[in-house]
Amino acid sequence: MSGYIELQNGKFHYLKMGDGKRLLLCFHGYANSASLFYPFQRYLEKDFTIISIDLPHHGKTEWKKTSLFQITDLEALVEKLLTQFSVQKVSLIGYSMGGRVCLKIIELMPEKIDRVLLIAADGLVFNPLYFIVTKTSFGKRLFRNFTTKPKRYLKYIEWMRSRKWIDESRYKFAMYYLGSESDRSFLLNVWSDMSLIVPNMKPLKAAIKKHQIPVYVFMGNYDRVIPVKNANRFKLGLNSVQLFVLEKGHRVFDSDSLPQMANCLIKGTC
């Protein structure tokens, strides 16, 4: 089933799967869509009502071109879904960029979180590059120039690659998402409009510790986009955070790992 949640700055599209008593919100990664979480349905549909959401500029979500995704938008989205499905608490799944969204939700409303599954999650540590290109005047200008006039910058990327300052995996990842004008425009819009949805580590960790929120983090041992060391840093001092490192890359979930991830959410045991 497909539906929409209307907010001031846009209209979020979501896919609904399952009819369980517990509510589960899912947030996809960069350049994905709500359909990314279809594979979870067979494992979770009896226990959860699954709401998988298209983030701004993704899928069928309609978003104003001049509007950032505000923290108030995120709070309103979650509150409306809690009301719509008549529940007091919600569980979360976040993959890659969607993990950062989940972390911000925990920070904002920890008392309403049941448990959280983070998969190759962004936002586990402070990202200086993202901060520079989305929060500083110089960085914003540089980022816009890079995405609109890339030729003058691509030679520097090639130069850094030749000196192995950029490994092959990150180079291929960058070239894949910067290969065309539409790809670069998409990157500019998404990175800019998601720039406020960044967790503040101190209150986030304090909230997890105070409410003892179970957080299950799955990372790929060969992930060059978001390395395991980020998760190791994040979990320091947090007894309710469990880390699982799989022999995979950035796409951590598949037919082998899905049952284990599902058990984390259903039973609280992995």
DRENTIMAR-943117 format. One line per 10 residues: number of its first residue (from 1); their letters; for each residue x negated, y negated, z negated of C-alpha. Coordinates in steps of 0.2 Angstrom, whole numbers, plus 5000, padded with zeros to 4 digits. Layout:
BEGIN
NUM> A> X,Y,Z; ...
END
This chain:
BEGIN
1> MSGYIELQNG> 5000,5000,5000; 4994,4982,5004; 4998,4966,4995; 4993,4949,4991; 4989,4938,4976; 4991,4919,4980; 4980,4906,4971; 4977,4888,4974; 4962,4890,4985; 4967,4906,4995
11> KFHYLKMGDG> 4977,4922,4996; 4968,4938,4990; 4972,4954,5000; 4972,4970,4990; 4974,4989,4993; 4984,4999,4980; 4980,5017,4978; 4987,5029,4965; 5000,5027,4952; 4992,5031,4935
21> KRLLLCFHGY> 4996,5021,4919; 4978,5013,4918; 4974,4998,4929; 4957,4998,4939; 4951,4983,4949; 4938,4987,4962; 4926,4974,4970; 4916,4978,4986; 4899,4972,4992; 4893,4960,5005
31> ANSASLFYPF> 4901,4963,5022; 4912,4977,5016; 4930,4977,5012; 4943,4984,5000; 4944,5000,5010; 4926,5004,5004; 4934,5012,4988; 4946,5024,4998; 4934,5039,4993; 4938,5036,4974
41> QRYLEKDFTI> 4957,5039,4977; 4957,5058,4976; 4947,5057,4960; 4956,5043,4951; 4974,5042,4958; 4982,5052,4944; 4975,5042,4930; 4973,5024,4937; 4983,5012,4948; 4968,5007,4959
51> ISIDLPHHGK> 4968,4989,4966; 4954,4986,4978; 4952,4968,4982; 4945,4959,4998; 4933,4945,4992; 4933,4928,5000; 4928,4929,5019; 4930,4948,5019; 4944,4959,5025; 4962,4951,5026
61> TEWKKTSLFQ> 4959,4939,5012; 4963,4921,5017; 4951,4908,5010; 4950,4889,5012; 4934,4885,5022; 4930,4870,5011; 4933,4879,4994; 4921,4888,4983; 4927,4903,4973; 4930,4895,4957
71> ITDLEALVEK> 4928,4904,4940; 4946,4898,4937; 4951,4908,4953; 4944,4924,4946; 4952,4922,4929; 4969,4919,4937; 4967,4933,4949; 4964,4946,4935; 4977,4938,4924; 4990,4939,4938
81> LLTQFSVQKV> 4986,4958,4941; 4987,4962,4922; 5004,4954,4922; 5010,4961,4938; 5006,4979,4932; 5011,4976,4914; 4995,4981,4905; 4984,4973,4892; 4967,4980,4898; 4959,4984,4914
91> SLIGYSMGGR> 4944,4994,4920; 4932,4988,4934; 4922,4995,4948; 4909,4984,4957; 4897,4989,4971; 4883,4977,4975; 4889,4959,4976; 4906,4966,4968; 4895,4971,4953; 4891,4952,4950
101> VCLKIIELMP> 4910,4949,4950; 4913,4962,4937; 4900,4955,4926; 4907,4938,4927; 4924,4945,4922; 4917,4954,4907; 4909,4937,4902; 4926,4928,4904; 4938,4940,4896; 4929,4954,4887
111> EKIDRVLLIA> 4944,4958,4875; 4953,4963,4891; 4940,4976,4898; 4942,4994,4895; 4927,5001,4904; 4916,4996,4919; 4907,5006,4933; 4893,4996,4941; 4886,5004,4957; 4869,4996,4964
121> ADGLVFNPLY> 4876,4980,4956; 4870,4963,4960; 4869,4950,4945; 4860,4961,4933; 4846,4949,4932; 4843,4931,4936; 4840,4929,4955; 4829,4913,4958; 4831,4914,4977; 4850,4914,4976
131> FIVTKTSFGK> 4849,4900,4963; 4838,4889,4974; 4848,4891,4990; 4865,4889,4982; 4862,4877,4967; 4848,4864,4972; 4850,4851,4985; 4833,4855,4993; 4838,4874,4994; 4855,4871,5001
141> RLFRNFTTKP> 4848,4860,5015; 4835,4874,5019; 4847,4888,5018; 4859,4878,5030; 4845,4875,5042; 4839,4893,5041; 4856,4899,5046; 4860,4887,5059; 4842,4885,5067; 4834,4901,5063
151> KRYLKYIEWM> 4821,4902,5076; 4809,4890,5067; 4810,4901,5052; 4810,4919,5059; 4792,4917,5064; 4787,4915,5046; 4797,4931,5041; 4787,4940,5054; 4771,4933,5047; 4776,4939,5030
161> RSRKWIDESR> 4780,4956,5036; 4764,4957,5045; 4755,4954,5029; 4767,4966,5020; 4774,4953,5008; 4791,4959,5014; 4793,4978,5015; 4800,4986,5030; 4817,4990,5021; 4820,4972,5016
171> YKFAMYYLGS> 4815,4966,5033; 4827,4978,5042; 4841,4973,5030; 4838,4954,5033; 4837,4956,5052; 4853,4967,5052; 4863,4952,5043; 4854,4938,5053; 4855,4945,5070; 4868,4934,5078
181> ESDRSFLLNV> 4876,4917,5075; 4892,4924,5068; 4882,4935,5055; 4872,4919,5050; 4888,4909,5048; 4896,4923,5038; 4880,4923,5026; 4881,4905,5024; 4899,4905,5020; 4899,4920,5008
191> WSDMSLIVPN> 4883,4915,4998; 4889,4897,4996; 4907,4901,4991; 4902,4915,4979; 4889,4904,4971; 4899,4900,4955; 4903,4918,4952; 4886,4922,4943; 4885,4929,4925; 4877,4919,4911
201> MKPLKAAIKK> 4867,4933,4903; 4867,4927,4885; 4886,4926,4883; 4888,4941,4894; 4877,4953,4884; 4884,4946,4868; 4902,4950,4874; 4897,4968,4879; 4888,4970,4862; 4902,4963,4851
211> HQIPVYVFMG> 4916,4972,4860; 4906,4988,4863; 4912,4989,4881; 4907,5005,4890; 4897,5000,4905; 4891,5014,4917; 4877,5008,4929; 4873,5019,4944; 4857,5014,4954; 4848,5022,4969
221> NYDRVIPVKN> 4830,5027,4965; 4825,5022,4983; 4836,5006,4984; 4825,4992,4990; 4839,4979,4990; 4843,4980,4971; 4829,4990,4962; 4831,5001,4947; 4820,4989,4937; 4835,4976,4937
231> ANRFKLGLNS> 4846,4989,4928; 4832,4993,4915; 4830,4975,4911; 4849,4972,4909; 4852,4987,4897; 4839,4982,4885; 4848,4980,4868; 4865,4986,4874; 4870,5003,4866; 4886,5004,4876
241> VQLFVLEKGH> 4877,5003,4893; 4872,5019,4901; 4860,5020,4916; 4860,5034,4929; 4847,5034,4943; 4851,5045,4958; 4839,5050,4972; 4848,5039,4984; 4846,5021,4992; 4858,5006,4991
251> RVFDSDSLPQ> 4873,5016,4996; 4874,5026,4980; 4891,5034,4980; 4895,5049,4991; 4903,5066,4989; 4889,5071,4977; 4890,5057,4965; 4909,5052,4966; 4915,5066,4953; 4902,5060,4940
261> MANCLIKGTC> 4907,5042,4942; 4925,5046,4941; 4922,5056,4925; 4914,5040,4917; 4930,5030,4920; 4943,5044,4916; 4935,5052,4901; 4921,5041,4896; 4908,5055,4898; 4897,5056,4913
END
